[in-house]
Amino acid sequence: MHALVFGVAIFLSAFLANAQEGQRPAPKVTVAAAYSEMVVDESVFLGRGEAIDKADIIARVDGFLQEKLVANGQVVPEGHPLFRIEADRYRNELAAKRAELARAEANLRLANVELSRKAELVARGTTSTSELDVAEANAAVAEAHAASARVAIQQAELNLSYTEITAPFPGRVGRSARSIGEIVNSTTGPLTTLVRERPIFVRFSLNEKQMIEAFRRVGGGITALTEGAQWPEVFLTLQDGSVLEETGQVVFIDNQIDRGTGSITLLAEFPNEKGLIVDGGFMSVRIQSPESTERLLVPQAAVQRDQRGAFVLVVNQQQTVERRYIEIGLEQGLAVMVHSGLQEGEPVIVEGLQRVRPGLPVEAVLTAVGQE
């Protein structure tokens, strides 16, 4: 009996509470209508800085590292001296090769004199032709020795020139990996790394669908994109959120899709006058469509997210709240693009979100947020 009384009491309490809630006025919310506007579509990709020229500077001859001619991180022009290897050994080798050439040329002159004398004796009939043949052979051997000596001098001069290592292109020098006094050669590893900073590439990728859309937009294939004037400018957003003032131009598209990622690689070239793009650094690459397109927009304040994704709270024709999951695109000022899930003119709640839930009646007040 007590259990029955207790159950009836609970039922009556719930009924009275529901009745009281039904008497409460519907909460007021502010809504804005989804609207259409002509906007410039953007595609955003992850990009990475990539030096146009980057080289490990390696010693081409063996010897003691005598001088470092640049500081770590120094910017140098093309041809600027970077390191000097002890050159005395190579100067001595060059002097010896020159002496060998002088001796070879003297032997050649002597052989030519002997050849002329033998030829004259054969003409007079006072010696045999076999001696003339020997003289001709000796002259040929002497000529070969002289030619070999000249090549040896060229190699010795080249080795001597390698003792002063210069920058093959303008760029910034990295940290030196060797100390003065160390023995260096082509097998001891790089002395430093030189990176060209201006201009610079930014590498990014398009998936196959994006690539086909790009080709369709310009009415051609890779050649139309890289050589034509129809490819849009490329914009960068740096890691601190700032937008790079410079714009880039696509200069390369790979000739095949990567089987592992299903994407194709592109390179955009930037002047990089302020050096804000660094080899290996990450940034956002943005490409805008050449023409404006009509897109559906809603205020960013209306968009919420849960585990399923982005959604808005719509006030339907029955003046009750309805949760609507949407597919959103890029932000446009204080608004965001809506690709699907919503129709133009539908009211979405922008203020009072914390006071409502799906299925609850509300009193909607229309605002002009996000519209002209």
Secondary structure as the mmCIF struct_conf table of DSSP 4:
data_model
#
loop_
_struct_conf.conf_type_id
_struct_conf.id
_struct_conf.beg_label_comp_id
_struct_conf.beg_label_asym_id
_struct_conf.beg_label_seq_id
_struct_conf.end_label_comp_id
_struct_conf.end_label_asym_id
_struct_conf.end_label_seq_id
HELX_RH_AL_P HELX_RH_AL_P1 HIS A 2 GLN A 23
BEND BEND1 ARG A 24 ARG A 24
HELX_LH_PP_P HELX_LH_PP_P1 PRO A 25 PRO A 27
STRN STRN1 LYS A 28 ALA A 33
STRN STRN2 TYR A 35 ALA A 51
BEND BEND2 ILE A 52 ILE A 52
STRN STRN3 LYS A 54 ILE A 57
BEND BEND3 ARG A 60 VAL A 61
STRN STRN4 GLY A 63 LYS A 68
BEND BEND4 VAL A 70 VAL A 70
TURN_TY1_P TURN_TY1_P1 ASN A 72 GLY A 73
STRN STRN5 VAL A 75 VAL A 76
TURN_TY1_P TURN_TY1_P2 GLU A 78 GLY A 79
STRN STRN6 PRO A 81 ILE A 85
HELX_RH_AL_P HELX_RH_AL_P2 ASP A 88 ARG A 124
TURN_TY1_P TURN_TY1_P3 GLY A 125 GLY A 125
BEND BEND5 THR A 126 THR A 127
HELX_RH_AL_P HELX_RH_AL_P3 THR A 129 SER A 161
TURN_TY1_P TURN_TY1_P4 TYR A 162 THR A 163
STRN STRN7 GLU A 164 THR A 166
BEND BEND6 PRO A 168 PRO A 170
STRN STRN8 GLY A 171 VAL A 173
TURN_TY1_P TURN_TY1_P5 ILE A 180 GLY A 181
STRN STRN9 ILE A 183 VAL A 184
TURN_TY1_P TURN_TY1_P6 SER A 186 THR A 187
BEND BEND7 THR A 188 THR A 188
BEND BEND8 LEU A 191 LEU A 191
STRN STRN10 THR A 192 VAL A 195
BEND BEND9 ARG A 198 PRO A 199
STRN STRN11 ILE A 200 ASN A 207
HELX_RH_AL_P HELX_RH_AL_P4 GLU A 208 VAL A 218
TURN_TY1_P TURN_TY1_P7 GLY A 219 GLY A 219
BEND BEND10 GLY A 220 GLY A 220
HELX_RH_AL_P HELX_RH_AL_P5 ILE A 222 GLU A 227
BEND BEND11 GLY A 228 ALA A 229
BEND BEND12 TRP A 231 TRP A 231
HELX_LH_PP_P HELX_LH_PP_P2 PRO A 232 GLU A 233
STRN STRN12 VAL A 234 THR A 237
TURN_TY1_P TURN_TY1_P8 GLN A 239 ASP A 240
BEND BEND13 GLY A 241 GLY A 241
HELX_LH_PP_P HELX_LH_PP_P3 SER A 242 SER A 242
STRN STRN13 VAL A 243 VAL A 243
HELX_LH_PP_P HELX_LH_PP_P4 LEU A 244 LEU A 244
BEND BEND14 GLU A 245 GLU A 246
STRN STRN14 GLY A 248 GLY A 248
STRN STRN15 GLN A 249 ILE A 253
BEND BEND15 ASN A 255 GLN A 256
TURN_TY1_P TURN_TY1_P9 ARG A 259 THR A 261
BEND BEND16 GLY A 262 GLY A 262
STRN STRN16 SER A 263 PHE A 270
TURN_TY1_P TURN_TY1_P10 GLU A 273 LYS A 274
BEND BEND17 ILE A 277 ILE A 277
TURN_TY1_P TURN_TY1_P11 ASP A 279 GLY A 280
STRN STRN17 PHE A 282 PRO A 299
HELX_RH_3T_P HELX_RH_3T_P1 GLN A 300 ALA A 302
STRN STRN18 GLN A 304 ASP A 306
TURN_TY1_P TURN_TY1_P12 GLN A 307 ARG A 308
STRN STRN19 GLY A 309 VAL A 315
TURN_TY1_P TURN_TY1_P13 GLN A 317 GLN A 318
BEND BEND18 GLN A 319 GLN A 319
STRN STRN20 THR A 320 THR A 320
STRN STRN21 VAL A 321 TYR A 325
STRN STRN22 GLU A 327 GLN A 332
TURN_TY1_P TURN_TY1_P14 GLY A 333 LEU A 334
STRN STRN23 ALA A 335 SER A 340
BEND BEND19 GLY A 341 GLY A 341
TURN_TY1_P TURN_TY1_P15 GLU A 344 GLY A 345
STRN STRN24 PRO A 347 GLU A 351
HELX_RH_3T_P HELX_RH_3T_P2 LEU A 353 ARG A 355
TURN_TY1_P TURN_TY1_P16 PRO A 358 GLY A 359
STRN STRN25 PRO A 361 PRO A 361
STRN STRN26 GLU A 363 THR A 367
TURN_TY1_P TURN_TY1_P17 VAL A 369 GLY A 370
#
